[in-house]
Amino acid sequence: MKNYMPMNPVLKSIRPVIEKSKFVRINKGNLLKFCSDFELKEVPFWLDCAPFPLQRLSDKEWLNFIFVSSSLDFCFWGEPKWKIEYKGNFYDGAWGLLAALNKAIEKGFPILNFKYLAKIPENDLKEIFKGNVEIPLFKERLNILRENGKILVEKFGGDFENVIRKSKMDALKLLKIIVENFPSFNDFAIYKGKKVFFHKRAQLLIGDIYRKFKEKFQNLKNIDKLTALADYKIPQILRKLGILEYSEELTEKIDNKILIPAGSEEEIEIRANTIWAIELMKGEIKKKIPKIMAIDIDSHLWLLGQKKSPEDKPYHLTRTIFY
């Protein structure tokens, strides 16, 4: 009997998109050049690179913190961009989210208690996200917190660790449990009549848990099967590196900040080619760093994308709860 090699459903589902893409292509020459120059010995964990100290929490609280932040980590762009003041500095995007959660804990909001989240008052969340403007998709964030809190209380005893226990320490099983039980994590689209899975925030959640608790979860099976996280920043930096190339039509839309609808062929091709490019990179880099994983390369590229420069092109704009 052949050994069964489990496969991430994301990889299987994006293959037809890669084969039929007309708006996005991968430049293999630039990809290989990046891989040959890649010499990172230890990939930093993005949470460890936060520009401010994160809360001192117990392991159980940290699990809950990662779940809450992953539930809310999407769509921060707008004109003007939402930002929040924290300890004398302003933060936007994912750092703004972490600043908001840090501040909420300091102010006594019980955001790590899922019974509270199941019924979180709208005014509480408005106070937590209070910034220069209302955070995009505020109502969606409110509904997601309530829904996820309710599901955790009713199905998992109000303890996210029970979700992990149910997976029997298998990252792919954990991914399946998360996307099947928490609708807001079930990130997929339809491309030419077929379902394409991305599961960006669900995989971010699993990857963050693994990286935060590496000793505790060092035996988490199939962690190396997680893919890159298809969002705004990774395709932006891949384009900057000349690895992703867009059609003239798509280039014009992105550079002029024209909305790319969620579920459109253009958006699906951007996300699918982002994941595929990093799979190709992983295959090359493994030749010199055998233990490299897609989530390591993703983390490296995301942090690279935080270093802004005047010549940066815009990222594509899509209004969605999935990234």
C-alpha positions as protocol buffer text, in pm:
chain_id: "A"
residue {
  index: 1
  type: MET
  ca { x: 0 y: 0 z: 0 }
}
residue {
  index: 2
  type: LYS
  ca { x: 131 y: 345 z: -93 }
}
residue {
  index: 3
  type: ASN
  ca { x: 186 y: 598 z: 185 }
}
residue {
  index: 4
  type: TYR
  ca { x: -94 y: 854 z: 186 }
}
residue {
  index: 5
  type: MET
  ca { x: 40 y: 1206 z: 140 }
}
residue {
  index: 6
  type: PRO
  ca { x: -222 y: 1455 z: 257 }
}
residue {
  index: 7
  type: MET
  ca { x: -265 y: 1761 z: 38 }
}
residue {
  index: 8
  type: ASN
  ca { x: -388 y: 2102 z: 131 }
}
residue {
  index: 9
  type: PRO
  ca { x: -719 y: 2154 z: -57 }
}
residue {
  index: 10
  type: VAL
  ca { x: -601 y: 2507 z: -139 }
}
residue {
  index: 11
  type: LEU
  ca { x: -320 y: 2378 z: -363 }
}
residue {
  index: 12
  type: LYS
  ca { x: -538 y: 2128 z: -542 }
}
residue {
  index: 13
  type: SER
  ca { x: -809 y: 2385 z: -613 }
}
residue {
  index: 14
  type: ILE
  ca { x: -585 y: 2663 z: -749 }
}
residue {
  index: 15
  type: ARG
  ca { x: -418 y: 2449 z: -1019 }
}
residue {
  index: 16
  type: PRO
  ca { x: -690 y: 2517 z: -1282 }
}
residue {
  index: 17
  type: VAL
  ca { x: -661 y: 2891 z: -1208 }
}
residue {
  index: 18
  type: ILE
  ca { x: -286 y: 2887 z: -1272 }
}
residue {
  index: 19
  type: GLU
  ca { x: -335 y: 2700 z: -1599 }
}
residue {
  index: 20
  type: LYS
  ca { x: -605 y: 2939 z: -1726 }
}
residue {
  index: 21
  type: SER
  ca { x: -484 y: 3274 z: -1588 }
}
residue {
  index: 22
  type: LYS
  ca { x: -504 y: 3558 z: -1839 }
}
residue {
  index: 23
  type: PHE
  ca { x: -462 y: 3860 z: -1609 }
}
residue {
  index: 24
  type: VAL
  ca { x: -168 y: 3739 z: -1396 }
}
residue {
  index: 25
  type: ARG
  ca { x: 151 y: 3547 z: -1473 }
}
residue {
  index: 26
  type: ILE
  ca { x: 455 y: 3435 z: -1276 }
}
residue {
  index: 27
  type: ASN
  ca { x: 796 y: 3547 z: -1402 }
}
residue {
  index: 28
  type: LYS
  ca { x: 1006 y: 3235 z: -1339 }
}
residue {
  index: 29
  type: GLY
  ca { x: 1337 y: 3412 z: -1409 }
}
residue {
  index: 30
  type: ASN
  ca { x: 1281 y: 3676 z: -1141 }
}
residue {
  index: 31
  type: LEU
  ca { x: 1148 y: 3409 z: -906 }
}
residue {
  index: 32
  type: LEU
  ca { x: 1465 y: 3201 z: -944 }
}
residue {
  index: 33
  type: LYS
  ca { x: 1682 y: 3510 z: -892 }
}
residue {
  index: 34
  type: PHE
  ca { x: 1502 y: 3587 z: -565 }
}
residue {
  index: 35
  type: CYS
  ca { x: 1547 y: 3227 z: -450 }
}
residue {
  index: 36
  type: SER
  ca { x: 1919 y: 3225 z: -533 }
}
residue {
  index: 37
  type: ASP
  ca { x: 1968 y: 3544 z: -328 }
}
residue {
  index: 38
  type: PHE
  ca { x: 1755 y: 3419 z: -37 }
}
residue {
  index: 39
  type: GLU
  ca { x: 1985 y: 3354 z: 259 }
}
residue {
  index: 40
  type: LEU
  ca { x: 1761 y: 3402 z: 559 }
}
residue {
  index: 41
  type: LYS
  ca { x: 1877 y: 3163 z: 829 }
}
residue {
  index: 42
  type: GLU
  ca { x: 1590 y: 3224 z: 1068 }
}
residue {
  index: 43
  type: VAL
  ca { x: 1257 y: 3362 z: 953 }
}
residue {
  index: 44
  type: PRO
  ca { x: 1123 y: 3611 z: 1209 }
}
residue {
  index: 45
  type: PHE
  ca { x: 772 y: 3555 z: 1344 }
}
residue {
  index: 46
  type: TRP
  ca { x: 570 y: 3858 z: 1240 }
}
residue {
  index: 47
  type: LEU
  ca { x: 410 y: 3901 z: 1584 }
}
residue {
  index: 48
  type: ASP
  ca { x: 759 y: 3922 z: 1736 }
}
residue {
  index: 49
  type: CYS
  ca { x: 825 y: 4218 z: 1504 }
}
residue {
  index: 50
  type: ALA
  ca { x: 534 y: 4428 z: 1633 }
}
residue {
  index: 51
  type: PRO
  ca { x: 644 y: 4794 z: 1673 }
}
residue {
  index: 52
  type: PHE
  ca { x: 523 y: 4793 z: 2036 }
}
residue {
  index: 53
  type: PRO
  ca { x: 525 y: 4536 z: 2319 }
}
residue {
  index: 54
  type: LEU
  ca { x: 230 y: 4297 z: 2308 }
}
residue {
  index: 55
  type: GLN
  ca { x: 37 y: 4202 z: 2619 }
}
residue {
  index: 56
  type: ARG
  ca { x: 187 y: 3963 z: 2871 }
}
residue {
  index: 57
  type: LEU
  ca { x: -64 y: 3680 z: 2860 }
}
residue {
  index: 58
  type: SER
  ca { x: -94 y: 3320 z: 2978 }
}
residue {
  index: 59
  type: ASP
  ca { x: -76 y: 3047 z: 2711 }
}
residue {
  index: 60
  type: LYS
  ca { x: -455 y: 3008 z: 2712 }
}
residue {
  index: 61
  type: GLU
  ca { x: -502 y: 3384 z: 2680 }
}
residue {
  index: 62
  type: TRP
  ca { x: -251 y: 3395 z: 2396 }
}
residue {
  index: 63
  type: LEU
  ca { x: -443 y: 3126 z: 2207 }
}
residue {
  index: 64
  type: ASN
  ca { x: -760 y: 3330 z: 2247 }
}
residue {
  index: 65
  type: PHE
  ca { x: -578 y: 3650 z: 2147 }
}
residue {
  index: 66
  type: ILE
  ca { x: -452 y: 3489 z: 1825 }
}
residue {
  index: 67
  type: PHE
  ca { x: -800 y: 3357 z: 1746 }
}
residue {
  index: 68
  type: VAL
  ca { x: -961 y: 3699 z: 1803 }
}
residue {
  index: 69
  type: SER
  ca { x: -697 y: 3885 z: 1599 }
}
residue {
  index: 70
  type: SER
  ca { x: -721 y: 3632 z: 1313 }
}
residue {
  index: 71
  type: SER
  ca { x: -1101 y: 3673 z: 1317 }
}
residue {
  index: 72
  type: LEU
  ca { x: -1062 y: 4048 z: 1260 }
}
residue {
  index: 73
  type: ASP
  ca { x: -753 y: 4066 z: 1040 }
}
residue {
  index: 74
  type: PHE
  ca { x: -897 y: 4190 z: 711 }
}
residue {
  index: 75
  type: CYS
  ca { x: -960 y: 4494 z: 492 }
}
residue {
  index: 76
  type: PHE
  ca { x: -809 y: 4802 z: 657 }
}
residue {
  index: 77
  type: TRP
  ca { x: -779 y: 5023 z: 347 }
}
residue {
  index: 78
  type: GLY
  ca { x: -979 y: 5334 z: 269 }
}
residue {
  index: 79
  type: GLU
  ca { x: -951 y: 5707 z: 200 }
}
residue {
  index: 80
  type: PRO
  ca { x: -837 y: 5817 z: 449 }
}
residue {
  index: 81
  type: LYS
  ca { x: -693 y: 5494 z: 581 }
}
residue {
  index: 82
  type: TRP
  ca { x: -814 y: 5390 z: 927 }
}
residue {
  index: 83
  type: LYS
  ca { x: -546 y: 5434 z: 1192 }
}
residue {
  index: 84
  type: ILE
  ca { x: -540 y: 5426 z: 1569 }
}
residue {
  index: 85
  type: GLU
  ca { x: -332 y: 5610 z: 1827 }
}
residue {
  index: 86
  type: TYR
  ca { x: -148 y: 5395 z: 2080 }
}
residue {
  index: 87
  type: LYS
  ca { x: 107 y: 5520 z: 2332 }
}
residue {
  index: 88
  type: GLY
  ca { x: 179 y: 5834 z: 2133 }
}
residue {
  index: 89
  type: ASN
  ca { x: 213 y: 5671 z: 1789 }
}
residue {
  index: 90
  type: PHE
  ca { x: -32 y: 5596 z: 1507 }
}
residue {
  index: 91
  type: TYR
  ca { x: -72 y: 5250 z: 1353 }
}
residue {
  index: 92
  type: ASP
  ca { x: -278 y: 5116 z: 1065 }
}
residue {
  index: 93
  type: GLY
  ca { x: -339 y: 4777 z: 906 }
}
residue {
  index: 94
  type: ALA
  ca { x: -249 y: 4467 z: 1106 }
}
residue {
  index: 95
  type: TRP
  ca { x: -34 y: 4670 z: 1347 }
}
residue {
  index: 96
  type: GLY
  ca { x: -336 y: 4897 z: 1405 }
}
residue {
  index: 97
  type: LEU
  ca { x: -549 y: 4592 z: 1484 }
}
residue {
  index: 98
  type: LEU
  ca { x: -296 y: 4464 z: 1738 }
}
residue {
  index: 99
  type: ALA
  ca { x: -270 y: 4812 z: 1891 }
}
residue {
  index: 100
  type: ALA
  ca { x: -650 y: 4825 z: 1924 }
}
residue {
  index: 101
  type: LEU
  ca { x: -660 y: 4484 z: 2093 }
}
residue {
  index: 102
  type: ASN
  ca { x: -370 y: 4574 z: 2323 }
}
residue {
  index: 103
  type: LYS
  ca { x: -546 y: 4895 z: 2422 }
}
residue {
  index: 104
  type: ALA
  ca { x: -878 y: 4712 z: 2474 }
}
residue {
  index: 105
  type: ILE
  ca { x: -719 y: 4470 z: 2721 }
}
residue {
  index: 106
  type: GLU
  ca { x: -553 y: 4760 z: 2906 }
}
residue {
  index: 107
  type: LYS
  ca { x: -892 y: 4935 z: 2933 }
}
residue {
  index: 108
  type: GLY
  ca { x: -1054 y: 4624 z: 3079 }
}
residue {
  index: 109
  type: PHE
  ca { x: -1260 y: 4504 z: 2784 }
}
residue {
  index: 110
  type: PRO
  ca { x: -1283 y: 4122 z: 2829 }
}
residue {
  index: 111
  type: ILE
  ca { x: -1211 y: 4051 z: 2461 }
}
residue {
  index: 112
  type: LEU
  ca { x: -1049 y: 3714 z: 2539 }
}
residue {
  index: 113
  type: ASN
  ca { x: -1372 y: 3586 z: 2699 }
}
residue {
  index: 114
  type: PHE
  ca { x: -1590 y: 3424 z: 2434 }
}
residue {
  index: 115
  type: LYS
  ca { x: -1911 y: 3457 z: 2639 }
}
residue {
  index: 116
  type: TYR
  ca { x: -1854 y: 3833 z: 2628 }
}
residue {
  index: 117
  type: LEU
  ca { x: -1769 y: 3828 z: 2257 }
}
residue {
  index: 118
  type: ALA
  ca { x: -2086 y: 3632 z: 2178 }
}
residue {
  index: 119
  type: LYS
  ca { x: -2284 y: 3936 z: 2291 }
}
residue {
  index: 120
  type: ILE
  ca { x: -2029 y: 4217 z: 2259 }
}
residue {
  index: 121
  type: PRO
  ca { x: -2214 y: 4550 z: 2261 }
}
residue {
  index: 122
  type: GLU
  ca { x: -2178 y: 4752 z: 1943 }
}
residue {
  index: 123
  type: ASN
  ca { x: -2062 y: 5055 z: 2141 }
}
residue {
  index: 124
  type: ASP
  ca { x: -1784 y: 4852 z: 2303 }
}
residue {
  index: 125
  type: LEU
  ca { x: -1645 y: 4753 z: 1965 }
}
residue {
  index: 126
  type: LYS
  ca { x: -1677 y: 5112 z: 1841 }
}
residue {
  index: 127
  type: GLU
  ca { x: -1468 y: 5223 z: 2138 }
}
residue {
  index: 128
  type: ILE
  ca { x: -1211 y: 4947 z: 2076 }
}
residue {
  index: 129
  type: PHE
  ca { x: -1166 y: 5050 z: 1711 }
}
residue {
  index: 130
  type: LYS
  ca { x: -1199 y: 5423 z: 1766 }
}
residue {
  index: 131
  type: GLY
  ca { x: -956 y: 5596 z: 1529 }
}
residue {
  index: 132
  type: ASN
  ca { x: -939 y: 5879 z: 1281 }
}
residue {
  index: 133
  type: VAL
  ca { x: -1233 y: 5723 z: 1086 }
}
residue {
  index: 134
  type: GLU
  ca { x: -1461 y: 5423 z: 1136 }
}
residue {
  index: 135
  type: ILE
  ca { x: -1277 y: 5101 z: 1057 }
}
residue {
  index: 136
  type: PRO
  ca { x: -1391 y: 4951 z: 723 }
}
residue {
  index: 137
  type: LEU
  ca { x: -1654 y: 4674 z: 742 }
}
residue {
  index: 138
  type: PHE
  ca { x: -1730 y: 4756 z: 1106 }
}
residue {
  index: 139
  type: LYS
  ca { x: -2067 y: 4575 z: 1105 }
}
residue {
  index: 140
  type: GLU
  ca { x: -1908 y: 4266 z: 954 }
}
residue {
  index: 141
  type: ARG
  ca { x: -1643 y: 4266 z: 1228 }
}
residue {
  index: 142
  type: LEU
  ca { x: -1911 y: 4300 z: 1496 }
}
residue {
  index: 143
  type: ASN
  ca { x: -2111 y: 4009 z: 1349 }
}
residue {
  index: 144
  type: ILE
  ca { x: -1801 y: 3790 z: 1312 }
}
residue {
  index: 145
  type: LEU
  ca { x: -1696 y: 3841 z: 1675 }
}
residue {
  index: 146
  type: ARG
  ca { x: -2047 y: 3759 z: 1797 }
}
residue {
  index: 147
  type: GLU
  ca { x: -2077 y: 3456 z: 1570 }
}
residue {
  index: 148
  type: ASN
  ca { x: -1732 y: 3317 z: 1657 }
}
residue {
  index: 149
  type: GLY
  ca { x: -1787 y: 3377 z: 2028 }
}
residue {
  index: 150
  type: LYS
  ca { x: -2124 y: 3199 z: 2015 }
}
residue {
  index: 151
  type: ILE
  ca { x: -1982 y: 2901 z: 1823 }
}
residue {
  index: 152
  type: LEU
  ca { x: -1690 y: 2863 z: 2064 }
}
residue {
  index: 153
  type: VAL
  ca { x: -1921 y: 2872 z: 2365 }
}
residue {
  index: 154
  type: GLU
  ca { x: -2184 y: 2637 z: 2223 }
}
residue {
  index: 155
  type: LYS
  ca { x: -1961 y: 2387 z: 2039 }
}
residue {
  index: 156
  type: PHE
  ca { x: -1623 y: 2403 z: 2213 }
}
residue {
  index: 157
  type: GLY
  ca { x: -1694 y: 2495 z: 2576 }
}
residue {
  index: 158
  type: GLY
  ca { x: -1574 y: 2853 z: 2531 }
}
residue {
  index: 159
  type: ASP
  ca { x: -1214 y: 2735 z: 2497 }
}
residue {
  index: 160
  type: PHE
  ca { x: -1022 y: 2755 z: 2170 }
}
residue {
  index: 161
  type: GLU
  ca { x: -781 y: 2489 z: 2294 }
}
residue {
  index: 162
  type: ASN
  ca { x: -1069 y: 2240 z: 2252 }
}
residue {
  index: 163
  type: VAL
  ca { x: -1067 y: 2316 z: 1878 }
}
residue {
  index: 164
  type: ILE
  ca { x: -698 y: 2226 z: 1866 }
}
residue {
  index: 165
  type: ARG
  ca { x: -752 y: 1907 z: 2071 }
}
residue {
  index: 166
  type: LYS
  ca { x: -1019 y: 1793 z: 1825 }
}
residue {
  index: 167
  type: SER
  ca { x: -762 y: 1810 z: 1543 }
}
residue {
  index: 168
  type: LYS
  ca { x: -537 y: 1553 z: 1714 }
}
residue {
  index: 169
  type: MET
  ca { x: -238 y: 1777 z: 1644 }
}
residue {
  index: 170
  type: ASP
  ca { x: -278 y: 1776 z: 1265 }
}
residue {
  index: 171
  type: ALA
  ca { x: -264 y: 2115 z: 1090 }
}
residue {
  index: 172
  type: LEU
  ca { x: -476 y: 2004 z: 793 }
}
residue {
  index: 173
  type: LYS
  ca { x: -742 y: 1855 z: 1020 }
}
residue {
  index: 174
  type: LEU
  ca { x: -737 y: 2175 z: 1223 }
}
residue {
  index: 175
  type: LEU
  ca { x: -783 y: 2375 z: 903 }
}
residue {
  index: 176
  type: LYS
  ca { x: -1085 y: 2160 z: 813 }
}
residue {
  index: 177
  type: ILE
  ca { x: -1238 y: 2201 z: 1160 }
}
residue {
  index: 178
  type: ILE
  ca { x: -1196 y: 2579 z: 1151 }
}
residue {
  index: 179
  type: VAL
  ca { x: -1344 y: 2637 z: 805 }
}
residue {
  index: 180
  type: GLU
  ca { x: -1631 y: 2393 z: 863 }
}
residue {
  index: 181
  type: ASN
  ca { x: -1731 y: 2533 z: 1203 }
}
residue {
  index: 182
  type: PHE
  ca { x: -1661 y: 2906 z: 1163 }
}
residue {
  index: 183
  type: PRO
  ca { x: -1827 y: 3043 z: 844 }
}
residue {
  index: 184
  type: SER
  ca { x: -1622 y: 3366 z: 839 }
}
residue {
  index: 185
  type: PHE
  ca { x: -1303 y: 3160 z: 796 }
}
residue {
  index: 186
  type: ASN
  ca { x: -1442 y: 2964 z: 499 }
}
residue {
  index: 187
  type: ASP
  ca { x: -1256 y: 3161 z: 234 }
}
residue {
  index: 188
  type: PHE
  ca { x: -1333 y: 3037 z: -117 }
}
residue {
  index: 189
  type: ALA
  ca { x: -1443 y: 3165 z: -459 }
}
residue {
  index: 190
  type: ILE
  ca { x: -1587 y: 3027 z: -782 }
}
residue {
  index: 191
  type: TYR
  ca { x: -1361 y: 3039 z: -1090 }
}
residue {
  index: 192
  type: LYS
  ca { x: -1504 y: 2925 z: -1423 }
}
residue {
  index: 193
  type: GLY
  ca { x: -1763 y: 2717 z: -1239 }
}
residue {
  index: 194
  type: LYS
  ca { x: -1521 y: 2551 z: -995 }
}
residue {
  index: 195
  type: LYS
  ca { x: -1459 y: 2613 z: -626 }
}
residue {
  index: 196
  type: VAL
  ca { x: -1121 y: 2764 z: -537 }
}
residue {
  index: 197
  type: PHE
  ca { x: -1009 y: 2761 z: -174 }
}
residue {
  index: 198
  type: PHE
  ca { x: -777 y: 3022 z: -20 }
}
residue {
  index: 199
  type: HIS
  ca { x: -841 y: 2999 z: 357 }
}
residue {
  index: 200
  type: LYS
  ca { x: -611 y: 3293 z: 426 }
}
residue {
  index: 201
  type: ARG
  ca { x: -716 y: 3378 z: 781 }
}
residue {
  index: 202
  type: ALA
  ca { x: -765 y: 3015 z: 888 }
}
residue {
  index: 203
  type: GLN
  ca { x: -410 y: 2930 z: 780 }
}
residue {
  index: 204
  type: LEU
  ca { x: -278 y: 3249 z: 941 }
}
residue {
  index: 205
  type: LEU
  ca { x: -441 y: 3139 z: 1266 }
}
residue {
  index: 206
  type: ILE
  ca { x: -280 y: 2794 z: 1253 }
}
residue {
  index: 207
  type: GLY
  ca { x: 59 y: 2930 z: 1148 }
}
residue {
  index: 208
  type: ASP
  ca { x: 56 y: 3189 z: 1427 }
}
residue {
  index: 209
  type: ILE
  ca { x: -31 y: 2928 z: 1689 }
}
residue {
  index: 210
  type: TYR
  ca { x: 251 y: 2705 z: 1567 }
}
residue {
  index: 211
  type: ARG
  ca { x: 507 y: 2987 z: 1564 }
}
residue {
  index: 212
  type: LYS
  ca { x: 398 y: 3128 z: 1901 }
}
residue {
  index: 213
  type: PHE
  ca { x: 399 y: 2788 z: 2074 }
}
residue {
  index: 214
  type: LYS
  ca { x: 669 y: 2610 z: 1877 }
}
residue {
  index: 215
  type: GLU
  ca { x: 779 y: 2389 z: 2168 }
}
residue {
  index: 216
  type: LYS
  ca { x: 425 y: 2296 z: 2268 }
}
residue {
  index: 217
  type: PHE
  ca { x: 315 y: 2232 z: 1908 }
}
residue {
  index: 218
  type: GLN
  ca { x: 643 y: 2112 z: 1755 }
}
residue {
  index: 219
  type: ASN
  ca { x: 472 y: 1781 z: 1672 }
}
residue {
  index: 220
  type: LEU
  ca { x: 187 y: 1950 z: 1483 }
}
residue {
  index: 221
  type: LYS
  ca { x: 161 y: 1725 z: 1178 }
}
residue {
  index: 222
  type: ASN
  ca { x: 136 y: 1868 z: 827 }
}
residue {
  index: 223
  type: ILE
  ca { x: 229 y: 2222 z: 931 }
}
residue {
  index: 224
  type: ASP
  ca { x: 454 y: 2223 z: 624 }
}
residue {
  index: 225
  type: LYS
  ca { x: 144 y: 2172 z: 407 }
}
residue {
  index: 226
  type: LEU
  ca { x: 7 y: 2520 z: 483 }
}
residue {
  index: 227
  type: THR
  ca { x: 27 y: 2756 z: 188 }
}
residue {
  index: 228
  type: ALA
  ca { x: 111 y: 3124 z: 160 }
}
residue {
  index: 229
  type: LEU
  ca { x: -158 y: 3368 z: 271 }
}
residue {
  index: 230
  type: ALA
  ca { x: -323 y: 3535 z: -26 }
}
residue {
  index: 231
  type: ASP
  ca { x: -387 y: 3894 z: 83 }
}
residue {
  index: 232
  type: TYR
  ca { x: -302 y: 4248 z: -37 }
}
residue {
  index: 233
  type: LYS
  ca { x: 58 y: 4284 z: 77 }
}
residue {
  index: 234
  type: ILE
  ca { x: 210 y: 3959 z: -52 }
}
residue {
  index: 235
  type: PRO
  ca { x: 108 y: 4010 z: -417 }
}
residue {
  index: 236
  type: GLN
  ca { x: 217 y: 4373 z: -386 }
}
residue {
  index: 237
  type: ILE
  ca { x: 571 y: 4276 z: -281 }
}
residue {
  index: 238
  type: LEU
  ca { x: 584 y: 3992 z: -538 }
}
residue {
  index: 239
  type: ARG
  ca { x: 497 y: 4247 z: -806 }
}
residue {
  index: 240
  type: LYS
  ca { x: 768 y: 4480 z: -674 }
}
residue {
  index: 241
  type: LEU
  ca { x: 1018 y: 4194 z: -703 }
}
residue {
  index: 242
  type: GLY
  ca { x: 906 y: 4131 z: -1063 }
}
residue {
  index: 243
  type: ILE
  ca { x: 775 y: 3785 z: -974 }
}
residue {
  index: 244
  type: LEU
  ca { x: 407 y: 3860 z: -1039 }
}
residue {
  index: 245
  type: GLU
  ca { x: 321 y: 4037 z: -1363 }
}
residue {
  index: 246
  type: TYR
  ca { x: -21 y: 4177 z: -1449 }
}
residue {
  index: 247
  type: SER
  ca { x: -199 y: 4232 z: -1780 }
}
residue {
  index: 248
  type: GLU
  ca { x: -216 y: 4590 z: -1905 }
}
residue {
  index: 249
  type: GLU
  ca { x: -585 y: 4607 z: -1814 }
}
residue {
  index: 250
  type: LEU
  ca { x: -531 y: 4484 z: -1457 }
}
residue {
  index: 251
  type: THR
  ca { x: -221 y: 4701 z: -1410 }
}
residue {
  index: 252
  type: GLU
  ca { x: -424 y: 5009 z: -1500 }
}
residue {
  index: 253
  type: LYS
  ca { x: -698 y: 4920 z: -1252 }
}
residue {
  index: 254
  type: ILE
  ca { x: -458 y: 4856 z: -964 }
}
residue {
  index: 255
  type: ASP
  ca { x: -237 y: 5158 z: -1028 }
}
residue {
  index: 256
  type: ASN
  ca { x: -545 y: 5384 z: -1048 }
}
residue {
  index: 257
  type: LYS
  ca { x: -693 y: 5229 z: -732 }
}
residue {
  index: 258
  type: ILE
  ca { x: -1001 y: 5101 z: -912 }
}
residue {
  index: 259
  type: LEU
  ca { x: -1195 y: 4843 z: -709 }
}
residue {
  index: 260
  type: ILE
  ca { x: -1133 y: 4479 z: -806 }
}
residue {
  index: 261
  type: PRO
  ca { x: -1456 y: 4299 z: -709 }
}
residue {
  index: 262
  type: ALA
  ca { x: -1430 y: 4006 z: -468 }
}
residue {
  index: 263
  type: GLY
  ca { x: -1476 y: 3682 z: -660 }
}
residue {
  index: 264
  type: SER
  ca { x: -1387 y: 3836 z: -997 }
}
residue {
  index: 265
  type: GLU
  ca { x: -1152 y: 3642 z: -1224 }
}
residue {
  index: 266
  type: GLU
  ca { x: -887 y: 3913 z: -1176 }
}
residue {
  index: 267
  type: GLU
  ca { x: -898 y: 3891 z: -797 }
}
residue {
  index: 268
  type: ILE
  ca { x: -897 y: 3510 z: -795 }
}
residue {
  index: 269
  type: GLU
  ca { x: -599 y: 3501 z: -1032 }
}
residue {
  index: 270
  type: ILE
  ca { x: -402 y: 3746 z: -816 }
}
residue {
  index: 271
  type: ARG
  ca { x: -459 y: 3532 z: -508 }
}
residue {
  index: 272
  type: ALA
  ca { x: -402 y: 3194 z: -676 }
}
residue {
  index: 273
  type: ASN
  ca { x: -79 y: 3304 z: -848 }
}
residue {
  index: 274
  type: THR
  ca { x: 45 y: 3451 z: -519 }
}
residue {
  index: 275
  type: ILE
  ca { x: 11 y: 3112 z: -352 }
}
residue {
  index: 276
  type: TRP
  ca { x: 158 y: 2924 z: -650 }
}
residue {
  index: 277
  type: ALA
  ca { x: 457 y: 3157 z: -678 }
}
residue {
  index: 278
  type: ILE
  ca { x: 547 y: 3092 z: -315 }
}
residue {
  index: 279
  type: GLU
  ca { x: 507 y: 2716 z: -365 }
}
residue {
  index: 280
  type: LEU
  ca { x: 758 y: 2742 z: -651 }
}
residue {
  index: 281
  type: MET
  ca { x: 987 y: 2952 z: -432 }
}
residue {
  index: 282
  type: LYS
  ca { x: 961 y: 2696 z: -153 }
}
residue {
  index: 283
  type: GLY
  ca { x: 1066 y: 2419 z: -391 }
}
residue {
  index: 284
  type: GLU
  ca { x: 1376 y: 2614 z: -496 }
}
residue {
  index: 285
  type: ILE
  ca { x: 1476 y: 2741 z: -151 }
}
residue {
  index: 286
  type: LYS
  ca { x: 1439 y: 2389 z: -3 }
}
residue {
  index: 287
  type: LYS
  ca { x: 1751 y: 2293 z: -198 }
}
residue {
  index: 288
  type: LYS
  ca { x: 1958 y: 2501 z: 45 }
}
residue {
  index: 289
  type: ILE
  ca { x: 1719 y: 2537 z: 342 }
}
residue {
  index: 290
  type: PRO
  ca { x: 1547 y: 2196 z: 361 }
}
residue {
  index: 291
  type: LYS
  ca { x: 1309 y: 2289 z: 643 }
}
residue {
  index: 292
  type: ILE
  ca { x: 1175 y: 2609 z: 482 }
}
residue {
  index: 293
  type: MET
  ca { x: 795 y: 2628 z: 469 }
}
residue {
  index: 294
  type: ALA
  ca { x: 555 y: 2842 z: 266 }
}
residue {
  index: 295
  type: ILE
  ca { x: 449 y: 3022 z: 586 }
}
residue {
  index: 296
  type: ASP
  ca { x: 815 y: 3115 z: 649 }
}
residue {
  index: 297
  type: ILE
  ca { x: 853 y: 3272 z: 305 }
}
residue {
  index: 298
  type: ASP
  ca { x: 516 y: 3443 z: 343 }
}
residue {
  index: 299
  type: SER
  ca { x: 619 y: 3594 z: 678 }
}
residue {
  index: 300
  type: HIS
  ca { x: 949 y: 3715 z: 531 }
}
residue {
  index: 301
  type: LEU
  ca { x: 773 y: 3877 z: 233 }
}
residue {
  index: 302
  type: TRP
  ca { x: 504 y: 4036 z: 450 }
}
residue {
  index: 303
  type: LEU
  ca { x: 766 y: 4200 z: 673 }
}
residue {
  index: 304
  type: LEU
  ca { x: 954 y: 4308 z: 360 }
}
residue {
  index: 305
  type: GLY
  ca { x: 632 y: 4472 z: 242 }
}
residue {
  index: 306
  type: GLN
  ca { x: 611 y: 4678 z: 562 }
}
residue {
  index: 307
  type: LYS
  ca { x: 921 y: 4869 z: 449 }
}
residue {
  index: 308
  type: LYS
  ca { x: 750 y: 5128 z: 235 }
}
residue {
  index: 309
  type: SER
  ca { x: 929 y: 5327 z: -36 }
}
residue {
  index: 310
  type: PRO
  ca { x: 815 y: 5613 z: -266 }
}
residue {
  index: 311
  type: GLU
  ca { x: 831 y: 5395 z: -579 }
}
residue {
  index: 312
  type: ASP
  ca { x: 591 y: 5135 z: -437 }
}
residue {
  index: 313
  type: LYS
  ca { x: 292 y: 5057 z: -659 }
}
residue {
  index: 314
  type: PRO
  ca { x: -50 y: 5031 z: -491 }
}
residue {
  index: 315
  type: TYR
  ca { x: -188 y: 4696 z: -381 }
}
residue {
  index: 316
  type: HIS
  ca { x: -512 y: 4577 z: -540 }
}
residue {
  index: 317
  type: LEU
  ca { x: -827 y: 4699 z: -367 }
}
residue {
  index: 318
  type: THR
  ca { x: -1095 y: 4442 z: -289 }
}
residue {
  index: 319
  type: ARG
  ca { x: -1364 y: 4486 z: -23 }
}
residue {
  index: 320
  type: THR
  ca { x: -1380 y: 4149 z: 156 }
}
residue {
  index: 321
  type: ILE
  ca { x: -1383 y: 3989 z: 501 }
}
residue {
  index: 322
  type: PHE
  ca { x: -1134 y: 3724 z: 391 }
}
residue {
  index: 323
  type: TYR
  ca { x: -817 y: 3939 z: 384 }
}
